[in-house]
């Protein structure tokens, strides 16, 4: 008799929740609210230690495309692209496998 094994779980990581403090390369950010969700992740409203409001993108999956997004945003900043937001900070937090784009 053949046994049926359960499907492996999706590689979906824990997303930040309201009130979490996220540490990146240059600053720490507090998650304040959810702005929107999409296929690859969630965008949160956050604030830094100076109460500056920021948008924080957290990726859902551990197979990250963060490095591609960071390179694209840095290139856009070099040419002063009008419709691209400023990249303030970013981090790959390995201990919780959360991916952030700030």
N, CA, C and O atoms as CSV, one atom per row, in Angstrom:
chain,resi,resn,atom,element,x,y,z
A,1,UNK,N,N,0.844,-1.164,0.000
A,1,UNK,CA,C,0.000,0.000,0.000
A,1,UNK,C,C,0.897,1.237,0.000
A,1,UNK,O,O,1.822,1.335,0.807
A,2,UNK,N,N,0.631,2.165,-0.888
A,2,UNK,CA,C,1.415,3.400,-0.979
A,2,UNK,C,C,0.937,4.405,0.052
A,2,UNK,O,O,-0.261,4.549,0.295
A,3,UNK,N,N,1.879,5.083,0.642
A,3,UNK,CA,C,1.494,6.123,1.598
A,3,UNK,C,C,1.589,7.484,0.918
A,3,UNK,O,O,2.412,7.693,0.026
A,4,UNK,N,N,0.755,8.381,1.344
A,4,UNK,CA,C,0.759,9.732,0.799
A,4,UNK,C,C,1.473,10.649,1.778
A,4,UNK,O,O,1.072,10.783,2.933
A,5,UNK,N,N,2.525,11.269,1.301
A,5,UNK,CA,C,3.269,12.201,2.135
A,5,UNK,C,C,2.695,13.604,1.963
A,5,UNK,O,O,2.266,13.970,0.869
A,6,UNK,N,N,2.688,14.384,3.031
A,6,UNK,CA,C,2.197,15.754,2.894
A,6,UNK,C,C,3.140,16.581,2.022
A,6,UNK,O,O,4.344,16.327,1.980
A,7,UNK,N,N,2.584,17.564,1.334
A,7,UNK,CA,C,3.394,18.452,0.505
A,7,UNK,C,C,4.327,19.261,1.398
A,7,UNK,O,O,3.959,19.620,2.516
A,8,UNK,N,N,5.525,19.549,0.913
A,8,UNK,CA,C,6.436,20.363,1.724
A,8,UNK,C,C,5.857,21.763,1.909
A,8,UNK,O,O,5.145,22.262,1.037
A,9,UNK,N,N,6.155,22.388,3.026
A,9,UNK,CA,C,5.623,23.731,3.254
A,9,UNK,C,C,6.251,24.736,2.298
A,9,UNK,O,O,7.380,24.555,1.843
A,10,UNK,N,N,5.511,25.792,2.001
A,10,UNK,CA,C,6.065,26.875,1.204
A,10,UNK,C,C,7.177,27.545,1.991
A,10,UNK,O,O,7.162,27.541,3.222
A,11,UNK,N,N,8.136,28.116,1.288
A,11,UNK,CA,C,9.236,28.807,1.962
A,11,UNK,C,C,8.791,30.218,2.317
A,11,UNK,O,O,9.378,31.194,1.849
A,12,UNK,N,N,7.774,30.327,3.130
A,12,UNK,CA,C,7.244,31.630,3.525
A,12,UNK,C,C,7.754,31.956,4.918
A,12,UNK,O,O,7.565,31.185,5.859
A,13,UNK,N,N,8.393,33.089,5.036
A,13,UNK,CA,C,8.993,33.485,6.298
A,13,UNK,C,C,8.024,34.329,7.114
A,13,UNK,O,O,7.027,34.832,6.596
A,14,UNK,N,N,8.334,34.473,8.401
A,14,UNK,CA,C,7.525,35.317,9.278
A,14,UNK,C,C,7.688,36.768,8.856
A,14,UNK,O,O,8.804,37.265,8.709
A,15,UNK,N,N,6.560,37.438,8.665
A,15,UNK,CA,C,6.575,38.857,8.316
A,15,UNK,C,C,6.587,39.681,9.595
A,15,UNK,O,O,6.110,39.218,10.631
A,16,UNK,N,N,7.130,40.909,9.538
A,16,UNK,CA,C,7.069,41.777,10.716
A,16,UNK,C,C,5.619,42.101,11.054
A,16,UNK,O,O,4.739,42.020,10.197
A,17,UNK,N,N,5.385,42.462,12.281
A,17,UNK,CA,C,4.044,42.859,12.720
A,17,UNK,C,C,4.129,44.255,13.331
A,17,UNK,O,O,5.208,44.727,13.689
A,18,UNK,N,N,2.978,44.900,13.443
A,18,UNK,CA,C,2.909,46.238,14.011
A,18,UNK,C,C,3.596,46.237,15.381
A,18,UNK,O,O,3.323,45.381,16.223
A,19,UNK,N,N,4.477,47.196,15.587
A,19,UNK,CA,C,5.208,47.308,16.847
A,19,UNK,C,C,6.608,46.722,16.811
A,19,UNK,O,O,7.424,47.037,17.677
A,20,UNK,N,N,6.912,45.864,15.814
A,20,UNK,CA,C,8.266,45.303,15.709
A,20,UNK,C,C,9.290,46.412,15.482
A,20,UNK,O,O,8.992,47.422,14.844
A,21,UNK,N,N,10.484,46.218,16.003
A,21,UNK,CA,C,11.618,47.101,15.742
A,21,UNK,C,C,12.556,46.345,14.807
A,21,UNK,O,O,13.011,45.249,15.134
A,22,UNK,N,N,12.843,46.923,13.657
A,22,UNK,CA,C,13.693,46.289,12.663
A,22,UNK,C,C,15.023,47.038,12.622
A,22,UNK,O,O,15.041,48.260,12.476
A,23,UNK,N,N,16.129,46.319,12.750
A,23,UNK,CA,C,17.457,46.936,12.702
A,23,UNK,C,C,18.044,46.719,11.318
A,23,UNK,O,O,18.110,45.590,10.831
A,24,UNK,N,N,18.467,47.801,10.690
A,24,UNK,CA,C,19.086,47.744,9.369
A,24,UNK,C,C,20.542,48.180,9.492
A,24,UNK,O,O,21.079,48.244,10.598
A,25,UNK,N,N,21.185,48.482,8.360
A,25,UNK,CA,C,22.605,48.830,8.394
A,25,UNK,C,C,22.881,50.125,9.141
A,25,UNK,O,O,23.862,50.217,9.878
A,26,UNK,N,N,22.026,51.127,8.959
A,26,UNK,CA,C,22.316,52.446,9.511
A,26,UNK,C,C,21.378,52.885,10.629
A,26,UNK,O,O,21.763,53.709,11.459
A,27,UNK,N,N,20.174,52.362,10.671
A,27,UNK,CA,C,19.168,52.827,11.624
A,27,UNK,C,C,18.320,51.655,12.113
A,27,UNK,O,O,18.426,50.539,11.604
A,28,UNK,N,N,17.482,51.928,13.103
A,28,UNK,CA,C,16.430,51.002,13.533
A,28,UNK,C,C,15.096,51.648,13.193
A,28,UNK,O,O,14.958,52.870,13.226
A,29,UNK,N,N,14.113,50.810,12.866
A,29,UNK,CA,C,12.811,51.309,12.431
A,29,UNK,C,C,11.707,50.578,13.169
A,29,UNK,O,O,11.784,49.367,13.378
A,30,UNK,N,N,10.685,51.314,13.560
A,30,UNK,CA,C,9.520,50.720,14.206
A,30,UNK,C,C,8.419,50.569,13.165
A,30,UNK,O,O,8.119,51.507,12.427
A,31,UNK,N,N,7.812,49.372,13.109
A,31,UNK,CA,C,6.697,49.121,12.200
A,31,UNK,C,C,5.448,49.751,12.807
A,31,UNK,O,O,5.077,49.439,13.938
A,32,UNK,N,N,4.796,50.645,12.047
A,32,UNK,CA,C,3.628,51.374,12.545
A,32,UNK,C,C,2.322,50.847,11.965
A,32,UNK,O,O,1.348,50.656,12.694
A,33,UNK,N,N,2.298,50.610,10.647
A,33,UNK,CA,C,1.053,50.198,9.989
A,33,UNK,C,C,1.380,49.488,8.683
A,33,UNK,O,O,2.488,49.611,8.161
A,34,UNK,N,N,0.409,48.744,8.157
A,34,UNK,CA,C,0.537,48.118,6.845
A,34,UNK,C,C,0.019,49.092,5.801
A,34,UNK,O,O,-1.087,49.617,5.928
A,35,UNK,N,N,0.823,49.337,4.760
A,35,UNK,CA,C,0.403,50.203,3.660
A,35,UNK,C,C,-0.245,49.376,2.560
A,35,UNK,O,O,-1.296,49.753,2.041
A,36,UNK,N,N,0.370,48.249,2.197
A,36,UNK,CA,C,-0.168,47.414,1.127
A,36,UNK,C,C,0.545,46.082,1.061
A,36,UNK,O,O,1.629,45.907,1.617
A,37,UNK,N,N,-0.095,45.130,0.361
A,37,UNK,CA,C,0.474,43.791,0.211
A,37,UNK,C,C,0.449,43.392,-1.251
A,37,UNK,O,O,-0.443,43.792,-1.999
A,38,UNK,N,N,1.436,42.598,-1.656
A,38,UNK,CA,C,1.501,42.106,-3.020
A,38,UNK,C,C,2.017,40.686,-3.044
A,38,UNK,O,O,2.138,40.039,-2.004
A,39,UNK,N,N,2.320,40.204,-4.236
A,39,UNK,CA,C,2.755,38.834,-4.403
A,39,UNK,C,C,4.095,38.524,-3.766
A,39,UNK,O,O,4.330,37.388,-3.354
A,40,UNK,N,N,4.975,39.503,-3.675
A,40,UNK,CA,C,6.315,39.265,-3.146
A,40,UNK,C,C,6.508,39.721,-1.716
A,40,UNK,O,O,7.475,39.320,-1.069
A,41,UNK,N,N,5.610,40.551,-1.207
A,41,UNK,CA,C,5.820,41.032,0.149
A,41,UNK,C,C,4.804,42.062,0.577
A,41,UNK,O,O,3.758,42.230,-0.049
A,42,UNK,N,N,5.130,42.745,1.652
A,42,UNK,CA,C,4.254,43.743,2.255
A,42,UNK,C,C,5.042,45.030,2.439
A,42,UNK,O,O,6.230,45.004,2.760
A,43,UNK,N,N,4.366,46.157,2.231
A,43,UNK,CA,C,4.971,47.462,2.483
A,43,UNK,C,C,4.341,48.018,3.750
A,43,UNK,O,O,3.120,48.076,3.888
A,44,UNK,N,N,5.205,48.425,4.671
A,44,UNK,CA,C,4.765,48.949,5.959
A,44,UNK,C,C,5.127,50.422,6.083
A,44,UNK,O,O,6.088,50.893,5.474
A,45,UNK,N,N,4.348,51.140,6.877
A,45,UNK,CA,C,4.743,52.468,7.326
A,45,UNK,C,C,5.591,52.259,8.566
A,45,UNK,O,O,5.258,51.448,9.430
A,46,UNK,N,N,6.684,52.992,8.646
A,46,UNK,CA,C,7.547,52.885,9.810
A,46,UNK,C,C,8.083,54.240,10.203
A,46,UNK,O,O,7.816,55.245,9.543
A,47,UNK,N,N,8.846,54.261,11.287
A,47,UNK,CA,C,9.517,55.494,11.703
A,47,UNK,C,C,10.875,55.137,12.283
A,47,UNK,O,O,11.065,54.070,12.866
A,48,UNK,N,N,11.824,56.067,12.106
A,48,UNK,CA,C,13.146,55.849,12.685
A,48,UNK,C,C,13.215,56.507,14.058
A,48,UNK,O,O,12.210,57.011,14.560
A,49,UNK,N,N,14.391,56.503,14.661
A,49,UNK,CA,C,14.532,57.042,16.022
A,49,UNK,C,C,14.325,58.552,16.088
A,49,UNK,O,O,14.145,59.103,17.174
A,50,UNK,N,N,14.348,59.230,14.932
A,50,UNK,CA,C,14.078,60.673,14.871
A,50,UNK,C,C,12.634,60.956,14.466
A,50,UNK,O,O,12.295,62.090,14.127
A,51,UNK,N,N,11.785,59.932,14.500
A,51,UNK,CA,C,10.379,60.020,14.096
A,51,UNK,C,C,10.194,60.390,12.627
A,51,UNK,O,O,9.147,60.917,12.251
A,52,UNK,N,N,11.195,60.122,11.797
A,52,UNK,CA,C,11.047,60.315,10.353
A,52,UNK,C,C,10.221,59.154,9.814
A,52,UNK,O,O,10.526,57.994,10.091
A,53,UNK,N,N,9.177,59.460,9.046
A,53,UNK,CA,C,8.324,58.418,8.475
A,53,UNK,C,C,9.000,57.806,7.258
A,53,UNK,O,O,9.562,58.513,6.422
A,54,UNK,N,N,8.937,56.482,7.172
A,54,UNK,CA,C,9.552,55.745,6.072
A,54,UNK,C,C,8.609,54.645,5.611
A,54,UNK,O,O,7.699,54.241,6.335
A,55,UNK,N,N,8.842,54.169,4.390
A,55,UNK,CA,C,8.161,52.977,3.892
A,55,UNK,C,C,9.160,51.830,3.980
A,55,UNK,O,O,10.329,51.990,3.626
A,56,UNK,N,N,8.702,50.679,4.449
A,56,UNK,CA,C,9.548,49.501,4.627
A,56,UNK,C,C,8.938,48.356,3.839
A,56,UNK,O,O,7.786,47.985,4.066
A,57,UNK,N,N,9.711,47.793,2.910
A,57,UNK,CA,C,9.236,46.641,2.148
A,57,UNK,C,C,9.857,45.384,2.742
A,57,UNK,O,O,11.079,45.279,2.841
A,58,UNK,N,N,9.023,44.440,3.132
A,58,UNK,CA,C,9.489,43.159,3.666
A,58,UNK,C,C,9.092,42.069,2.681
A,58,UNK,O,O,7.922,41.953,2.317
A,59,UNK,N,N,10.058,41.275,2.251
A,59,UNK,CA,C,9.780,40.187,1.320
A,59,UNK,C,C,9.218,38.983,2.061
A,59,UNK,O,O,9.589,38.712,3.203
A,60,UNK,N,N,8.319,38.265,1.397
A,60,UNK,CA,C,7.669,37.096,2.005
A,60,UNK,C,C,8.571,35.865,2.038
A,60,UNK,O,O,8.471,35.049,2.954
A,61,UNK,N,N,9.433,35.727,1.067
A,61,UNK,CA,C,10.128,34.459,0.876
A,61,UNK,C,C,11.629,34.589,1.093
A,61,UNK,O,O,12.204,35.662,0.910
A,62,UNK,N,N,12.250,33.491,1.483
A,62,UNK,CA,C,13.683,33.503,1.764
A,62,UNK,C,C,14.531,33.544,0.493
A,62,UNK,O,O,15.708,33.896,0.558
A,63,UNK,N,N,13.974,33.199,-0.633
A,63,UNK,CA,C,14.700,33.305,-1.901
A,63,UNK,C,C,14.603,34.757,-2.357
A,63,UNK,O,O,13.741,35.105,-3.163
A,64,UNK,N,N,15.477,35.586,-1.844
A,64,UNK,CA,C,15.375,37.040,-1.955
A,64,UNK,C,C,15.806,37.593,-3.303
A,64,UNK,O,O,16.736,37.090,-3.934
A,65,UNK,N,N,15.108,38.640,-3.731
A,65,UNK,CA,C,15.514,39.450,-4.873
A,65,UNK,C,C,15.947,40.831,-4.385
A,65,UNK,O,O,16.069,41.765,-5.178
A,66,UNK,N,N,16.177,40.954,-3.086
A,66,UNK,CA,C,16.522,42.241,-2.493
A,66,UNK,C,C,17.745,42.860,-3.161
A,66,UNK,O,O,17.756,44.060,-3.433
A,67,UNK,N,N,18.772,42.059,-3.427
A,67,UNK,CA,C,19.994,42.601,-4.029
A,67,UNK,C,C,19.726,43.249,-5.380
A,67,UNK,O,O,20.357,44.250,-5.718
A,68,UNK,N,N,18.799,42.694,-6.160
A,68,UNK,CA,C,18.442,43.261,-7.461
A,68,UNK,C,C,17.741,44.600,-7.268
A,68,UNK,O,O,18.052,45.569,-7.960
A,69,UNK,N,N,16.798,44.661,-6.330
A,69,UNK,CA,C,16.082,45.907,-6.057
A,69,UNK,C,C,17.025,46.992,-5.552
A,69,UNK,O,O,16.914,48.146,-5.964
A,70,UNK,N,N,17.945,46.638,-4.669
A,70,UNK,CA,C,18.892,47.616,-4.133
A,70,UNK,C,C,19.753,48.181,-5.259
A,70,UNK,O,O,19.949,49.394,-5.330
A,71,UNK,N,N,20.265,47.329,-6.133
A,71,UNK,CA,C,21.086,47.801,-7.259
A,71,UNK,C,C,20.289,48.730,-8.167
A,71,UNK,O,O,20.801,49.764,-8.596
A,72,UNK,N,N,19.041,48.372,-8.464
A,72,UNK,CA,C,18.196,49.207,-9.325
A,72,UNK,C,C,17.918,50.562,-8.683
A,72,UNK,O,O,17.952,51.589,-9.360
A,73,UNK,N,N,17.645,50.569,-7.385
A,73,UNK,CA,C,17.356,51.835,-6.701
A,73,UNK,C,C,18.599,52.714,-6.607
A,73,UNK,O,O,18.496,53.935,-6.725
A,74,UNK,N,N,19.764,52.122,-6.397
A,74,UNK,CA,C,21.005,52.903,-6.361
A,74,UNK,C,C,21.298,53.506,-7.734
A,74,UNK,O,O,21.719,54.658,-7.830
A,75,UNK,N,N,21.075,52.727,-8.799
A,75,UNK,CA,C,21.286,53.238,-10.157
A,75,UNK,C,C,20.319,54.379,-10.460
A,75,UNK,O,O,20.710,55.377,-11.066
A,76,UNK,N,N,19.066,54.240,-10.044
A,76,UNK,CA,C,18.072,55.296,-10.256
A,76,UNK,C,C,18.463,56.568,-9.510
A,76,UNK,O,O,18.261,57.672,-10.016
A,77,UNK,N,N,19.016,56.420,-8.323
A,77,UNK,CA,C,19.436,57.588,-7.539
A,77,UNK,C,C,20.593,58.318,-8.224
A,77,UNK,O,O,20.664,59.547,-8.188
A,78,UNK,N,N,21.500,57.558,-8.850
A,78,UNK,CA,C,22.647,58.183,-9.524
A,78,UNK,C,C,22.213,59.085,-10.673
A,78,UNK,O,O,22.860,60.094,-10.953
A,79,UNK,N,N,21.113,58.721,-11.342
A,79,UNK,CA,C,20.637,59.531,-12.475
A,79,UNK,C,C,19.470,60.427,-12.070
A,79,UNK,O,O,18.810,61.024,-12.920
A,80,UNK,N,N,19.224,60.512,-10.770
A,80,UNK,CA,C,18.153,61.363,-10.227
A,80,UNK,C,C,16.801,61.025,-10.854
A,80,UNK,O,O,16.066,61.918,-11.277
A,81,UNK,N,N,16.476,59.725,-10.913
A,81,UNK,CA,C,15.201,59.274,-11.480
A,81,UNK,C,C,14.043,59.898,-10.711
A,81,UNK,O,O,13.998,59.855,-9.482
A,82,UNK,N,N,13.123,60.469,-11.449
A,82,UNK,CA,C,12.042,61.256,-10.859
A,82,UNK,C,C,10.997,60.411,-10.138
A,82,UNK,O,O,10.410,60.871,-9.158
A,83,UNK,N,N,10.753,59.196,-10.596
A,83,UNK,CA,C,9.637,58.404,-10.070
A,83,UNK,C,C,10.078,57.218,-9.215
A,83,UNK,O,O,9.316,56.268,-9.037
A,84,UNK,N,N,11.279,57.264,-8.694
A,84,UNK,CA,C,11.796,56.197,-7.838
A,84,UNK,C,C,12.045,56.782,-6.452
A,84,UNK,O,O,12.636,57.853,-6.318
A,85,UNK,N,N,11.591,56.072,-5.427
A,85,UNK,CA,C,11.790,56.583,-4.065
A,85,UNK,C,C,13.263,56.477,-3.661
A,85,UNK,O,O,14.022,55.698,-4.238
A,86,UNK,N,N,13.641,57.252,-2.686
A,86,UNK,CA,C,15.013,57.263,-2.187
A,86,UNK,C,C,15.262,56.024,-1.324
A,86,UNK,O,O,14.464,55.708,-0.441
A,87,UNK,N,N,16.357,55.334,-1.579
A,87,UNK,CA,C,16.763,54.203,-0.751
A,87,UNK,C,C,17.527,54.754,0.444
A,87,UNK,O,O,18.611,55.315,0.279
A,88,UNK,N,N,16.984,54.603,1.629
A,88,UNK,CA,C,17.616,55.113,2.842
A,88,UNK,C,C,18.501,54.056,3.478
A,88,UNK,O,O,19.595,54.363,3.952
A,89,UNK,N,N,18.037,52.813,3.492
A,89,UNK,CA,C,18.704,51.767,4.246
A,89,UNK,C,C,18.187,50.424,3.745
A,89,UNK,O,O,17.134,50.367,3.109
A,90,UNK,N,N,18.905,49.357,4.019
A,90,UNK,CA,C,18.384,48.021,3.750
A,90,UNK,C,C,19.091,47.019,4.642
A,90,UNK,O,O,20.166,47.284,5.180
A,91,UNK,N,N,18.460,45.854,4.788
A,91,UNK,CA,C,19.047,44.810,5.626
A,91,UNK,C,C,18.531,43.452,5.209
A,91,UNK,O,O,17.407,43.316,4.726
A,92,UNK,N,N,19.358,42.465,5.400
A,92,UNK,CA,C,18.938,41.070,5.313
A,92,UNK,C,C,19.139,40.524,6.713
A,92,UNK,O,O,20.267,40.376,7.182
A,93,UNK,N,N,18.041,40.232,7.364
A,93,UNK,CA,C,18.094,39.770,8.750
A,93,UNK,C,C,18.022,38.253,8.725
A,93,UNK,O,O,16.943,37.677,8.582
A,94,UNK,N,N,19.158,37.617,8.864
A,94,UNK,CA,C,19.252,36.167,8.699
A,94,UNK,C,C,18.678,35.382,9.871
A,94,UNK,O,O,18.190,34.269,9.677
A,95,UNK,N,N,18.721,35.925,11.069
A,95,UNK,CA,C,18.278,35.152,12.225
A,95,UNK,C,C,16.796,34.813,12.158
A,95,UNK,O,O,16.371,33.771,12.658
A,96,UNK,N,N,16.011,35.687,11.544
A,96,UNK,CA,C,14.586,35.406,11.362
A,96,UNK,C,C,14.257,35.199,9.898
A,96,UNK,O,O,13.088,35.041,9.544
A,97,UNK,N,N,15.264,35.196,9.041
A,97,UNK,CA,C,15.162,35.116,7.591
A,97,UNK,C,C,14.182,36.130,7.026
A,97,UNK,O,O,13.506,35.855,6.034
A,98,UNK,N,N,14.100,37.297,7.648
A,98,UNK,CA,C,13.272,38.381,7.123
A,98,UNK,C,C,14.114,39.210,6.169
A,98,UNK,O,O,15.302,39.428,6.406
A,99,UNK,N,N,13.513,39.659,5.117
A,99,UNK,CA,C,14.197,40.501,4.152
A,99,UNK,C,C,13.529,41.864,4.153
A,99,UNK,O,O,12.308,41.967,4.029
A,100,UNK,N,N,14.333,42.907,4.292
A,100,UNK,CA,C,13.776,44.255,4.363
A,100,UNK,C,C,14.392,45.146,3.309
A,100,UNK,O,O,15.572,45.027,2.982
A,101,UNK,N,N,13.585,46.031,2.789
A,101,UNK,CA,C,14.035,47.062,1.875
A,101,UNK,C,C,13.459,48.360,2.392
A,101,UNK,O,O,12.250,48.579,2.310
A,102,UNK,N,N,14.285,49.203,2.911
A,102,UNK,CA,C,13.821,50.418,3.582
A,102,UNK,C,C,14.113,51.648,2.768
A,102,UNK,O,O,13.787,52.758,3.188
